[in-house]
Amino acid sequence: MDDIASIRSRYLEQVAQADSPDALESVRLAALGKKGEISLKMRELGKMTPEERQQAGPALNALKTEIDAALRARKAALEDAALDERLKGEWLDVTLPARPRRMGTIHPVSQVMDELTAIFADMGFSVAEGPQVESDWYNFDALNIPPEHPARQEHDTFFMHRREGDNTPPHVLRTHTSPVQIRAMQDQGAPLRVIAPGRVYRMDMDQTHTPMFHQVEGLAIDRDISMANLKWTLEEFCRAFFEVDHVELRFRASHFPFTEPSAEVDIRCSWQGGQLKIGEGDDWMEILGSGMVHPKVLQAGGIDPNEWQGFAFGVGIDRIAMLKYGIPDLRTFFEGDLRWLRHYGFSALSVPTLAGGLSG
């Protein structure tokens, strides 16, 4: 036991005098390594008598534990001292302001989609979504679009590639969000009030057309819906979206395969000094198409046209964004110019609400 006391005193002194991690590691190996002095003492227990082992065993275990604890404490102290020394040379004033970072902005299309959703949600419409790659049936046949219609030609529609020998009608990149209305009717039945915002694709490209653009279409089905309900809905939408107290709409007879009767809708406006003003003046501007849902379209959606009727409308999201926010060229929506995005973009905190103002 006197030998253990001597070993304890010697190694505790060496641990206390170690002034670097390497020196401390040397002490650890000398004491507790595989060939360390204390480790060799532990191996000698097997050669002792039970009485000697009963006395020496606990003493050696206590010695090993005490030396190990001293090593750990000294290591932590050396690391803290090294950190303090390094911080003296690497001092940093954390109270200084950070480097300025540019904030991202919400794209006008995303902002307008949120505005539309807020407006129509207030009127009881929910949002419906569907795939952008559609079958020929959902995109054309279910919407009463005949085989000879120009929209079903390659100069107007993007058709998907078919494998050799496959004679089934090819899938298409949807040319409108009207297929979502068919899917909503099939899934939810009647009565129904939904809007379907999303990307659509047509083969066109100039200052006012792009191959990919955005639409929102609305559908309302009930037992006693009429054109009067359609007119009120569109007037309320235009008044809320353009944030004016009064709007005047003009319905012109038109033809769409999926509605009967059909109407193009114009809004009264004026152009003064190149600035558009909605709800006043002597000019009219076309903004959307609408009509009463064709009975064949209701049937395709699984709804009995003898019991139910409804209205539908479609608006170009990019177009009305241009009108509201004074954006002159449709192509700039998709060019990813950061200067354009910083100018026309919206703060992430500008969440559209009818109470707080759509534009934030």
GUFIKOL-90972 format. One record per residue (C-alpha): residue in one letter; chain; residue number from 1; x, y, z. Coordinates in pm, whole numbers, padded with zeros to 5 digits. Layout:
REM GUFIKOL-90972
<"a" "A" NUM <X Y Z>>
...
END
This chain:
REM GUFIKOL-90972
<"m" "A" 1 <00000 00000 00000>>
<"d" "A" 2 <00296 00229 00063>>
<"d" "A" 3 <00402 00157 -00298>>
<"i" "A" 4 <00057 00265 -00425>>
<"a" "A" 5 <00075 00587 -00225>>
<"s" "A" 6 <00415 00663 -00379>>
<"i" "A" 7 <00284 00598 -00732>>
<"r" "A" 8 <-00019 00818 -00664>>
<"s" "A" 9 <00189 01108 -00538>>
<"r" "A" 10 <00434 01085 -00828>>
<"y" "A" 11 <00177 01079 -01110>>
<"l" "A" 12 <-00044 01348 -00960>>
<"e" "A" 13 <00264 01572 -00946>>
<"q" "A" 14 <00351 01492 -01310>>
<"v" "A" 15 <-00007 01564 -01421>>
<"a" "A" 16 <-00001 01900 -01246>>
<"q" "A" 17 <00332 01991 -01406>>
<"a" "A" 18 <00231 01891 -01764>>
<"d" "A" 19 <00225 02216 -01965>>
<"s" "A" 20 <00107 02084 -02304>>
<"p" "A" 21 <-00128 01818 -02445>>
<"d" "A" 22 <00174 01614 -02562>>
<"a" "A" 23 <00333 01617 -02216>>
<"l" "A" 24 <00002 01518 -02061>>
<"e" "A" 25 <-00036 01231 -02306>>
<"s" "A" 26 <00311 01105 -02211>>
<"v" "A" 27 <00206 01097 -01846>>
<"r" "A" 28 <-00112 00909 -01935>>
<"l" "A" 29 <00075 00645 -02132>>
<"a" "A" 30 <00332 00603 -01851>>
<"a" "A" 31 <00058 00549 -01596>>
<"l" "A" 32 <-00246 00400 -01773>>
<"g" "A" 33 <-00122 00285 -02113>>
<"k" "A" 34 <-00110 -00087 -02199>>
<"k" "A" 35 <00244 -00103 -02061>>
<"g" "A" 36 <00191 00174 -01805>>
<"e" "A" 37 <00298 00131 -01446>>
<"i" "A" 38 <-00054 00113 -01302>>
<"s" "A" 39 <-00170 -00122 -01578>>
<"l" "A" 40 <00119 -00359 -01497>>
<"k" "A" 41 <00027 -00343 -01128>>
<"m" "A" 42 <-00331 -00445 -01220>>
<"r" "A" 43 <-00197 -00752 -01402>>
<"e" "A" 44 <-00009 -00863 -01089>>
<"l" "A" 45 <-00339 -00912 -00905>>
<"g" "A" 46 <-00371 -01257 -01059>>
<"k" "A" 47 <-00053 -01372 -00890>>
<"m" "A" 48 <-00163 -01261 -00542>>
<"t" "A" 49 <-00336 -01466 -00277>>
<"p" "A" 50 <-00708 -01400 -00228>>
<"e" "A" 51 <-00634 -01207 00088>>
<"e" "A" 52 <-00373 -00985 -00082>>
<"r" "A" 53 <-00600 -00937 -00388>>
<"q" "A" 54 <-00890 -00833 -00165>>
<"q" "A" 55 <-00676 -00556 -00020>>
<"a" "A" 56 <-00476 -00445 -00328>>
<"g" "A" 57 <-00758 -00464 -00585>>
<"p" "A" 58 <-00979 -00181 -00452>>
<"a" "A" 59 <-00671 00032 -00383>>
<"l" "A" 60 <-00545 -00005 -00744>>
<"n" "A" 61 <-00891 00065 -00890>>
<"a" "A" 62 <-00919 00377 -00677>>
<"l" "A" 63 <-00571 00485 -00790>>
<"k" "A" 64 <-00657 00430 -01157>>
<"t" "A" 65 <-00980 00628 -01123>>
<"e" "A" 66 <-00808 00915 -00943>>
<"i" "A" 67 <-00523 00942 -01196>>
<"d" "A" 68 <-00770 00927 -01488>>
<"a" "A" 69 <-00983 01206 -01334>>
<"a" "A" 70 <-00673 01419 -01281>>
<"l" "A" 71 <-00567 01366 -01643>>
<"r" "A" 72 <-00911 01471 -01771>>
<"a" "A" 73 <-00922 01780 -01552>>
<"r" "A" 74 <-00572 01884 -01659>>
<"k" "A" 75 <-00659 01830 -02026>>
<"a" "A" 76 <-00968 02053 -01994>>
<"a" "A" 77 <-00760 02320 -01820>>
<"l" "A" 78 <-00496 02313 -02095>>
<"e" "A" 79 <-00765 02339 -02366>>
<"d" "A" 80 <-00930 02634 -02191>>
<"a" "A" 81 <-00593 02807 -02158>>
<"a" "A" 82 <-00517 02746 -02528>>
<"l" "A" 83 <-00858 02884 -02624>>
<"d" "A" 84 <-00810 03196 -02412>>
<"e" "A" 85 <-00470 03253 -02570>>
<"r" "A" 86 <-00610 03211 -02920>>
<"l" "A" 87 <-00901 03444 -02853>>
<"k" "A" 88 <-00659 03715 -02750>>
<"g" "A" 89 <-00512 03711 -03099>>
<"e" "A" 90 <-00840 03642 -03285>>
<"w" "A" 91 <-01055 03895 -03104>>
<"l" "A" 92 <-01378 03987 -03281>>
<"d" "A" 93 <-01622 04259 -03186>>
<"v" "A" 94 <-01954 04076 -03211>>
<"t" "A" 95 <-02143 04402 -03150>>
<"l" "A" 96 <-02044 04534 -03494>>
<"p" "A" 97 <-02329 04527 -03752>>
<"a" "A" 98 <-02324 04236 -03996>>
<"r" "A" 99 <-02245 04280 -04363>>
<"p" "A" 100 <-02555 04386 -04557>>
<"r" "A" 101 <-02733 04102 -04738>>
<"r" "A" 102 <-02981 04151 -05020>>
<"m" "A" 103 <-03330 04030 -04944>>
<"g" "A" 104 <-03511 03814 -05196>>
<"t" "A" 105 <-03849 03921 -05334>>
<"i" "A" 106 <-04176 03750 -05421>>
<"h" "A" 107 <-04231 03722 -05797>>
<"p" "A" 108 <-04531 03924 -05924>>
<"v" "A" 109 <-04696 03606 -06057>>
<"s" "A" 110 <-04677 03442 -05714>>
<"q" "A" 111 <-04806 03759 -05551>>
<"v" "A" 112 <-05101 03786 -05790>>
<"m" "A" 113 <-05185 03417 -05738>>
<"d" "A" 114 <-05203 03485 -05364>>
<"e" "A" 115 <-05419 03790 -05428>>
<"l" "A" 116 <-05659 03587 -05645>>
<"t" "A" 117 <-05679 03315 -05383>>
<"a" "A" 118 <-05761 03567 -05109>>
<"i" "A" 119 <-06034 03731 -05318>>
<"f" "A" 120 <-06207 03412 -05430>>
<"a" "A" 121 <-06171 03248 -05088>>
<"d" "A" 122 <-06376 03538 -04952>>
<"m" "A" 123 <-06648 03439 -05203>>
<"g" "A" 124 <-06643 03074 -05099>>
<"f" "A" 125 <-06415 02932 -05369>>
<"s" "A" 126 <-06152 02671 -05283>>
<"v" "A" 127 <-05833 02605 -05480>>
<"a" "A" 128 <-05816 02294 -05701>>
<"e" "A" 129 <-05500 02161 -05864>>
<"g" "A" 130 <-05418 01906 -06133>>
<"p" "A" 131 <-05128 01766 -06341>>
<"q" "A" 132 <-04952 01980 -06600>>
<"v" "A" 133 <-04914 01682 -06835>>
<"e" "A" 134 <-05269 01589 -06928>>
<"s" "A" 135 <-05439 01321 -07131>>
<"d" "A" 136 <-05603 01412 -07461>>
<"w" "A" 137 <-05941 01333 -07307>>
<"y" "A" 138 <-05912 01570 -07010>>
<"n" "A" 139 <-05756 01853 -07211>>
<"f" "A" 140 <-05987 01837 -07515>>
<"d" "A" 141 <-06263 01572 -07532>>
<"a" "A" 142 <-06409 01630 -07185>>
<"l" "A" 143 <-06427 02002 -07263>>
<"n" "A" 144 <-06631 01950 -07579>>
<"i" "A" 145 <-06343 02052 -07807>>
<"p" "A" 146 <-06398 01878 -08145>>
<"p" "A" 147 <-06120 01686 -08325>>
<"e" "A" 148 <-06091 01952 -08598>>
<"h" "A" 149 <-06046 02241 -08355>>
<"p" "A" 150 <-05725 02444 -08421>>
<"a" "A" 151 <-05616 02402 -08057>>
<"r" "A" 152 <-05566 02030 -08126>>
<"q" "A" 153 <-05304 02096 -08393>>
<"e" "A" 154 <-04927 02092 -08342>>
<"h" "A" 155 <-04894 02462 -08422>>
<"d" "A" 156 <-05083 02544 -08103>>
<"t" "A" 157 <-05023 02257 -07856>>
<"f" "A" 158 <-04719 02077 -07715>>
<"f" "A" 159 <-04773 01702 -07765>>
<"m" "A" 160 <-04574 01446 -07568>>
<"h" "A" 161 <-04354 01189 -07744>>
<"r" "A" 162 <-04504 00843 -07800>>
<"r" "A" 163 <-04321 00514 -07833>>
<"e" "A" 164 <-04302 00365 -08179>>
<"g" "A" 165 <-04618 00172 -08257>>
<"d" "A" 166 <-04824 00350 -07989>>
<"n" "A" 167 <-05139 00475 -08164>>
<"t" "A" 168 <-05318 00607 -07856>>
<"p" "A" 169 <-05381 00984 -07845>>
<"p" "A" 170 <-05065 01152 -07711>>
<"h" "A" 171 <-05060 01331 -07380>>
<"v" "A" 172 <-05016 01709 -07393>>
<"l" "A" 173 <-04880 01992 -07184>>
<"r" "A" 174 <-05213 02133 -07073>>
<"t" "A" 175 <-05323 02431 -07279>>
<"h" "A" 176 <-05549 02564 -07004>>
<"t" "A" 177 <-05641 02478 -06645>>
<"s" "A" 178 <-05990 02369 -06753>>
<"p" "A" 179 <-05897 01998 -06709>>
<"v" "A" 180 <-05871 02073 -06338>>
<"q" "A" 181 <-06240 02167 -06344>>
<"i" "A" 182 <-06329 01824 -06489>>
<"r" "A" 183 <-06122 01651 -06222>>
<"a" "A" 184 <-06280 01865 -05948>>
<"m" "A" 185 <-06630 01774 -06069>>
<"q" "A" 186 <-06540 01405 -06075>>
<"d" "A" 187 <-06385 01417 -05728>>
<"q" "A" 188 <-06624 01651 -05546>>
<"g" "A" 189 <-06950 01643 -05739>>
<"a" "A" 190 <-07206 01922 -05705>>
<"p" "A" 191 <-07257 02183 -05567>>
<"l" "A" 192 <-06908 02311 -05632>>
<"r" "A" 193 <-06706 02633 -05623>>
<"v" "A" 194 <-06338 02613 -05716>>
<"i" "A" 195 <-06064 02815 -05882>>
<"a" "A" 196 <-05778 02647 -06067>>
<"p" "A" 197 <-05463 02859 -06090>>
<"g" "A" 198 <-05149 02723 -06253>>
<"r" "A" 199 <-04907 02698 -06545>>
<"v" "A" 200 <-05031 02632 -06897>>
<"y" "A" 201 <-04848 02586 -07227>>
<"r" "A" 202 <-04910 02702 -07585>>
<"m" "A" 203 <-04681 02742 -07882>>
<"d" "A" 204 <-04659 03119 -07903>>
<"m" "A" 205 <-04386 03376 -07832>>
<"d" "A" 206 <-04389 03755 -07866>>
<"q" "A" 207 <-04421 04064 -07645>>
<"t" "A" 208 <-04764 03956 -07520>>
<"h" "A" 209 <-04735 03574 -07549>>
<"t" "A" 210 <-04499 03314 -07407>>
<"p" "A" 211 <-04487 02933 -07451>>
<"m" "A" 212 <-04554 02891 -07079>>
<"f" "A" 213 <-04781 03128 -06888>>
<"h" "A" 214 <-05028 03127 -06599>>
<"q" "A" 215 <-05406 03113 -06584>>
<"v" "A" 216 <-05673 03098 -06320>>
<"e" "A" 217 <-06009 02949 -06409>>
<"g" "A" 218 <-06316 02951 -06193>>
<"l" "A" 219 <-06611 02713 -06176>>
<"a" "A" 220 <-06934 02736 -05979>>
<"i" "A" 221 <-07208 02472 -06001>>
<"d" "A" 222 <-07545 02473 -05827>>
<"r" "A" 223 <-07912 02423 -05905>>
<"d" "A" 224 <-08008 02783 -05979>>
<"i" "A" 225 <-07689 02956 -06100>>
<"s" "A" 226 <-07728 03206 -06384>>
<"m" "A" 227 <-07534 03464 -06584>>
<"a" "A" 228 <-07634 03717 -06320>>
<"n" "A" 229 <-07427 03528 -06063>>
<"l" "A" 230 <-07137 03520 -06307>>
<"k" "A" 231 <-07160 03896 -06364>>
<"w" "A" 232 <-07166 03972 -05991>>
<"t" "A" 233 <-06870 03741 -05923>>
<"l" "A" 234 <-06656 03900 -06193>>
<"e" "A" 235 <-06748 04253 -06088>>
<"e" "A" 236 <-06656 04178 -05726>>
<"f" "A" 237 <-06332 04018 -05836>>
<"c" "A" 238 <-06228 04314 -06055>>
<"r" "A" 239 <-06323 04566 -05787>>
<"a" "A" 240 <-06118 04382 -05523>>
<"f" "A" 241 <-05821 04296 -05746>>
<"f" "A" 242 <-05773 04642 -05897>>
<"e" "A" 243 <-05862 04799 -05559>>
<"v" "A" 244 <-06115 05047 -05694>>
<"d" "A" 245 <-06461 05134 -05564>>
<"h" "A" 246 <-06641 05097 -05894>>
<"v" "A" 247 <-06600 04884 -06204>>
<"e" "A" 248 <-06812 04846 -06514>>
<"l" "A" 249 <-06801 04530 -06723>>
<"r" "A" 250 <-06925 04472 -07076>>
<"f" "A" 251 <-07020 04122 -07191>>
<"r" "A" 252 <-06979 04048 -07562>>
<"a" "A" 253 <-07122 03732 -07716>>
<"s" "A" 254 <-06849 03487 -07815>>
<"h" "A" 255 <-06795 03115 -07864>>
<"f" "A" 256 <-06604 02866 -07652>>
<"p" "A" 257 <-06663 02490 -07694>>
<"f" "A" 258 <-06695 02437 -07318>>
<"t" "A" 259 <-06953 02711 -07240>>
<"e" "A" 260 <-07294 02800 -07383>>
<"p" "A" 261 <-07373 03087 -07391>>
<"s" "A" 262 <-07021 03230 -07394>>
<"a" "A" 263 <-06904 03586 -07344>>
<"e" "A" 264 <-06584 03788 -07367>>
<"v" "A" 265 <-06565 04037 -07082>>
<"d" "A" 266 <-06435 04393 -07120>>
<"i" "A" 267 <-06369 04641 -06841>>
<"r" "A" 268 <-06416 05016 -06864>>
<"c" "A" 269 <-06087 05202 -06841>>
<"s" "A" 270 <-05893 05506 -06957>>
<"w" "A" 271 <-05537 05570 -07073>>
<"q" "A" 272 <-05418 05909 -06956>>
<"g" "A" 273 <-05055 05993 -07014>>
<"g" "A" 274 <-04980 05626 -07070>>
<"q" "A" 275 <-05129 05532 -06732>>
<"l" "A" 276 <-05412 05282 -06709>>
<"k" "A" 277 <-05706 05370 -06486>>
<"i" "A" 278 <-05970 05106 -06419>>
<"g" "A" 279 <-06338 05190 -06372>>
<"e" "A" 280 <-06343 05526 -06550>>
<"g" "A" 281 <-06303 05672 -06898>>
<"d" "A" 282 <-06441 05590 -07241>>
<"d" "A" 283 <-06222 05294 -07338>>
<"w" "A" 284 <-06286 04922 -07299>>
<"m" "A" 285 <-06027 04650 -07249>>
<"e" "A" 286 <-06082 04274 -07280>>
<"i" "A" 287 <-05967 04092 -06967>>
<"l" "A" 288 <-06122 03743 -06966>>
<"g" "A" 289 <-06355 03486 -07118>>
<"s" "A" 290 <-06657 03332 -06948>>
<"g" "A" 291 <-06991 03160 -06992>>
<"m" "A" 292 <-07236 02902 -06865>>
<"v" "A" 293 <-07090 02551 -06849>>
<"h" "A" 294 <-07187 02340 -07151>>
<"p" "A" 295 <-07409 02040 -07063>>
<"k" "A" 296 <-07159 01801 -07227>>
<"v" "A" 297 <-06885 01931 -06998>>
<"l" "A" 298 <-07105 01869 -06694>>
<"q" "A" 299 <-07170 01516 -06816>>
<"a" "A" 300 <-06795 01456 -06863>>
<"g" "A" 301 <-06749 01561 -06500>>
<"g" "A" 302 <-07013 01312 -06383>>
<"i" "A" 303 <-07280 01576 -06310>>
<"d" "A" 304 <-07637 01558 -06442>>
<"p" "A" 305 <-07702 01874 -06652>>
<"n" "A" 306 <-08078 01829 -06600>>
<"e" "A" 307 <-08036 01899 -06230>>
<"w" "A" 308 <-07731 02124 -06214>>
<"q" "A" 309 <-07592 02420 -06401>>
<"g" "A" 310 <-07301 02654 -06350>>
<"f" "A" 311 <-07069 02921 -06483>>
<"a" "A" 312 <-06698 02922 -06565>>
<"f" "A" 313 <-06439 03188 -06646>>
<"g" "A" 314 <-06071 03210 -06727>>
<"v" "A" 315 <-05822 03490 -06661>>
<"g" "A" 316 <-05458 03525 -06766>>
<"i" "A" 317 <-05265 03581 -06442>>
<"d" "A" 318 <-04962 03730 -06616>>
<"r" "A" 319 <-05182 03971 -06814>>
<"i" "A" 320 <-05368 04111 -06517>>
<"a" "A" 321 <-05038 04136 -06326>>
<"m" "A" 322 <-04907 04350 -06613>>
<"l" "A" 323 <-05216 04570 -06598>>
<"k" "A" 324 <-05214 04619 -06222>>
<"y" "A" 325 <-04842 04671 -06171>>
<"g" "A" 326 <-04749 04845 -06496>>
<"i" "A" 327 <-04524 04574 -06642>>
<"p" "A" 328 <-04479 04643 -07015>>
<"d" "A" 329 <-04337 04316 -07153>>
<"l" "A" 330 <-04467 03968 -07072>>
<"r" "A" 331 <-04135 03802 -07155>>
<"t" "A" 332 <-03960 03971 -06863>>
<"f" "A" 333 <-04166 03757 -06622>>
<"f" "A" 334 <-03955 03456 -06717>>
<"e" "A" 335 <-03607 03599 -06780>>
<"g" "A" 336 <-03485 03586 -06419>>
<"d" "A" 337 <-03329 03936 -06431>>
<"l" "A" 338 <-03246 04026 -06070>>
<"r" "A" 339 <-03280 04398 -06142>>
<"w" "A" 340 <-03634 04337 -06271>>
<"l" "A" 341 <-03719 04117 -05973>>
<"r" "A" 342 <-03594 04378 -05726>>
<"h" "A" 343 <-03801 04646 -05897>>
<"y" "A" 344 <-04128 04456 -05943>>
<"g" "A" 345 <-04093 04199 -05664>>
<"f" "A" 346 <-04275 04206 -05331>>
<"s" "A" 347 <-04157 04171 -04975>>
<"a" "A" 348 <-04204 03829 -04824>>
<"l" "A" 349 <-04408 04000 -04552>>
<"s" "A" 350 <-04655 04149 -04807>>
<"v" "A" 351 <-04914 03877 -04757>>
<"p" "A" 352 <-05232 03971 -04950>>
<"t" "A" 353 <-05546 04012 -04739>>
<"l" "A" 354 <-05869 04186 -04821>>
<"a" "A" 355 <-05865 04369 -04488>>
<"g" "A" 356 <-05502 04480 -04502>>
<"g" "A" 357 <-05477 04549 -04875>>
<"l" "A" 358 <-05378 04305 -05146>>
<"s" "A" 359 <-05049 04474 -05234>>
<"g" "A" 360 <-04923 04475 -04875>>
END
